């Protein structure tokens, strides 16, 4: 059971100091006002705690360029001074493994990628990632004993209670594999596991278009389509980890058969493979989603129409999501977001058409800051959050 202390002022003061450190560990840098909002502590209390932490060398000010300010004098930002501790992020994509090590100020110190058939080579993927962790730590000059945790992402639903993949159709070789436990054994570290859309949401919440936004939906549109949902600053996962699976929203009961077993799912008409199949005739067998996006940017009407139609269909599903959770923002990421306004304009129009007015009238629909590295950075953010949670339980 977590030690809740003896209720003395000294214990409470120490706990509040840890909460301040936890915010900086999670956000990388923050002003005193931002720390007060994140912790619920008064600004006076935060100011006192910050002074103590500065005096002990735990935190310091960081220069903020005037360009970072929205006008007026920029707020002083604070960062952790302990550069010895680090976290590891691991992203298992369908065809690659990415690993990164970052310090507590959110600086990525080293990273690596290995191409691998992750879907069907689970054990090899776990072994490879563990080896890569050793390599990036050595490259960054970080000793393993100074690594405080790891975050792991997989491209599908996660059963967090069991630490397993939640879909046999997406990751057939991972069924029944206790991923978190397996990686804890290999790394000797506390491990957090999450799905790719949720990691994208964490990356945007921590550093990107979701920073300082408490309620948003991150929509990843690529090979598959999924959403990471943030409510009051926390991920919504659901009872079995399938919250946000908008790619399997039924749009047409008589539509094409989806790999999930249903018909007419959003992914059958708006995912990367669906778009490629739609425009592929006449382009040969080597057409890829990046090439379709490139052709659309060059003015190819067929590719533009396919992407626009996908945006409209995604907007229908997102409109339903907006009616349910009423987010401030919808942040669109994934490879398909590289199409820019060709995708986003019809997506916005579709949301306005299909969502209730109160949910849509103030909604912002923005492109994600991160695309290719979203899941990797999200896994780093997950590890930082995990270390903060463990610290709060002490």
N, C-alpha and C positions, 0 to 999 in steps of 0.2 A: 504493500500500500504506500502511496506517495506520502512523504513527510510534509505535513501541513504546518509545522512549526509550533511554537508555544503561544502564539498570539501576542508576543511582546512587540513594542515599537521597533526594536532593532530587527526582529524577524521581518516585520512588515516593510521596513525601509529597504532591507536587502532584497526582498521579493520585488519591490517596485523598481529597484535598480536593474534587476534581471529582466523586468518587463521592458525597460528602456533599451537595454542591450538587445533584447529579442526583436524589437522593431527595427533596429539598425541591421541586425543579422538578416532579417527578412527583406528589408527594402534597400539595403546597400548604403544609402544615405538619406537623411531626412532632417527637416528643420524641427525646432522645439515645438512649434505649433502642430506639425504633422504627428510628432510623437504623442503629444497630448490627445489629439483626436483618436489615434490608434489605440492608446492604452486606457483612455477614459480618465486619466489623472489630470489634475488641475495644472494650469500653466506654471503656477508658482512652484508646485511640487516638482514638475519636470525641470524647471530652471535650477532648483536646488540639487536635484539628482545629477543633472548634467555637469554642474560645477564640481561635484564630488568625483564623478567619473573622469573628468578632464584632469583633475588634480592627481588622480591615481594613474594616469596615463592610459586608461582604457579606451577613451574616445578623443577625437580631436576635430577641429574645424577643417573644412575643405573649401578651397577657393571656388566660388561660383561666378562664372562669367556673366557679364551684364546681359548677354544675349539669351541667357537662360531665364531671365526675368520677363514677366508679362507687363512690365512697366514699374517705375519707381525703384526703390532700393531692393536688390535681391535679398531674400532671406538667407541667413547663414546656415549652411548645411553641416551635419555632423556625420562622422564615419567611425567605425571601429578601428582601433589602432593595432589590435592583435593580428598580425599578418601570418602568424605561424599556423593557425588553424585553417582548415579547408573542408570543402565538401566535394563529392563526386556526383556527376550526373551521367546517366546511361540511357540512351534512346535506342530501342529496338524497332526499326522500321521493318517493312515487309521484305526489303532486300538489302538492308545495311544495318550495321551497329555503329553508333556514335558514342564517344566518351569524352567528357570534359571534367577538368578540375578547376574550381574557383575558390578564391579567398572569401572571407566574410564581408568584404566590401563589394562583393559581387563582380570582381574582376576575374574574367576567365584567363587562367594562367597557361593552360595547354589543352589541346583537344586532338582527337584522332578519329578516323572513320575507316571501316572495313566493309567491303561489299560481301554480302552473304545471304543465302536463301533462308532467312529467319523463319519464315512460315513453317518450313518442313525440317528444320535442323535445330531443334530447341536446345539440346544439351551442348552441341557445338557452339551455338550462339552464346550461351551462358559462359562457357569456358573461354571463348574468344574475348568476351567483354571483360572478364576478370584479368586476363593477360594484358588487355589494353589499358586497364586501370593502372597496373604497375608501370606500364610504359609512360603514360602521361604524368604520373606522379614523379617519376624520375626526371622527365623533361622539365617539369615545373620546379624541381628541387624541393618537393614537399615530402616529408617523411610520413609513412603510413600511420604512425602513431598519432600524428597531428590531424588526421582526417576524422571528422566527427559524425559523418553519416553519408548515405548515398540515396539518391532518388532514381527511380527506374520507370521508364515508360514503355508501354506495348501498344500496338495498333489495334485495339479492340477493347470491349468491356472488361472490367476488372472486378473480381469478387474479393473485396478487400478483407473480409472476415477470414477467408482461407488463403489469401495471397496468390490466387490462381487466375488464369485467363478465363473469361466468362463466355467465350463463344468458340465452339468447335469448328464452325464453318469459316471463321476468319483465321484462326491459328490452329490448324488441325494437329500439329505435332506437340502442342503445348497443353493439351487437355489433361487435367489432373495433376499437372506439374506445379508444385508449390514454389513459385518463382521467387518470392521474397525470401523464403527459408533457404532455398538453394543458393541465392546470392549472398545471404548473410554468412553462410558457411564458407563460400569462396572468398569473400572480402574481409570477413571478421569485423563487419560494421553493421550498425543499425540501418535497415533498408526500408524505404517507403516505395510503394508501387502505385501507378496511376495510368489511365488510358491517355492516348495521344491528344485527343481534343481537350481534355482537362488540363494537360500539360501546356497546350497552347494558350489556354485561358490564364494559367498561372504566369506564363512568360509575359503576357500582355498586362496582367494585373500588377506585376512586379516592376516591369521596365517600360511597357509599351502603351498602347492606346487605352488600356484599362486602368492605368495608374491614376489614383485619386478618384476612382469611380467604383461605388460599392455594389452596383447592380447592373450586370451586363451579361450578354450571351456572346460567346466566341464561337463562330461557325467555321469549321474546317471543311473546305471543299477541295477534294483532290481525287485520289483513287476511290475513296469512300467519302461520305458526308456525315459529320457528327457535330455536336455542340458541347462546349464546356460552359456550364451555367454558374455564375457567381451571384450570390444573394447575400447582401449585407457583408460583403467582403470574404465570404466563405464559399467553397465549391459545393454545389448540390450534386450528390452522388446517387441518391435513391437507395431503396432497400437492398438491391442486389447489384448495384454499380452500373445500371443501364440508363440512368438519367441522361438526357441529351441525345439519345439515338434517333435523331430526326431523319436520318437517312432511310429509316424504315417506316416512315410515315406513309400510309397508303393514300395515293393520289388517284388511283384507278383500279378498282377491284377486278377488272377484266384485263388489266395490263400485263406486261411481260413478267415472267416468273423471275423472282429475285433469289439469290443464293441463300437468303434467310428462310426460304420456304413459302413466303407470301407472294402475292402478285401486286404489281403496280406501285412498288415502293419508290420513294424519291430517287434513290440511287439508280434505279433502272432507266431514268430519263435525264438525270442531271449530273451524274458522276463523271469522272474523267473517262473511264471505259465507255460509258454511254455516248459521250460526245464524240469520241474517236470513232466509234462504230457508225454514228450518224453521218459524219463527214468523210469517213475513210474511203468510200468508193471513189476511185480515180486518183487517189494519192498513194496507192501501194500499201504494202504490209508494214512498213516501218514508221508509219505516222504515230507521233506521240503527242501527249497533251501540251508539252512546251512548244512543239512545232505548231499545233493548232492555235495556241495563243499568239505565237509569232506571226502566223499568217493573218490572223484577225487584225493585229496591229498594223500590218502592211496593207490592209484594206480588202482582204478576201471576204466577200459578202456571205458566202456559205458558212465560213468559220465564225464570223461575227454573229450570224443568226443562231447558230447552234449554241454559242456561249450565252447570248441574250435569252434564248428560250430556257436554258438551264437556270439563269438568274431568276426568271419569272417563276419557275417551278420551286426553286429554293425559297423564294419569297413567300409562296403559299404556306410552306411548312413553318417558316420562321414567323409568319403572321400568327399562326396558332400558338406558337411558343410565346409570342409577345402578349397574347390575350391571357395566357396562364400566369406568367411571371412578371409582366410589366417592367422590362429592363429600361435603363436610361440609354444604353447603347447596344448596338449589335456590331461586333467587330468581325470582319470577314477575313479569314486567313486560308492557309492551304495553297497549293500550287495554282489552283484556278483563280485565286485572287490577283494573280499577276496580270490578268486580263483587264484590271482596272475598271473604268466606268462602263466598258462593254458589258461587264457582269453586274456591276453595282447599280447602275441606273435602273434597269428593269427590275432588279431585286427590290430596290426602294419603292418603286411604283407598285409592285405586287403586294408589298407589306401594307402600304397605304390603302390599297383596294380591299384587302382581305382582313385586316386587323380592325378591331373596334377603334373608333376615333380617339378615345382617351388614351389608348395604348400607343397609337401611332403618331399623334400630332407633335410630340416633343422628342420623339425617338431619333437618335443619331445613328446612322449607318456608316461605319468607317472601315477603311482597309486596315488590316493588321500591320503593325510595325515589323513583325518577324514572320518569315515564311519558311525558308529552308532550315533554319536553326531553332524554330519555335519549340519543338518538343525537347531538344537538347537543353535549351535554356530553361524550359519549364521543369525539367528533371532536376536541374540545379536549384531552382526556386523551391521545389518540393522538398529537397534535402534540407534546405535552410529552414523551411517551415517546420519540418520534423524535429530538427534540433531545438527550435524554439519551444515546441510543445513539450519535449522531454525536459527542458530546463524549467518550464512552468510547473511541472509535476514534482519537482524536488522539494 
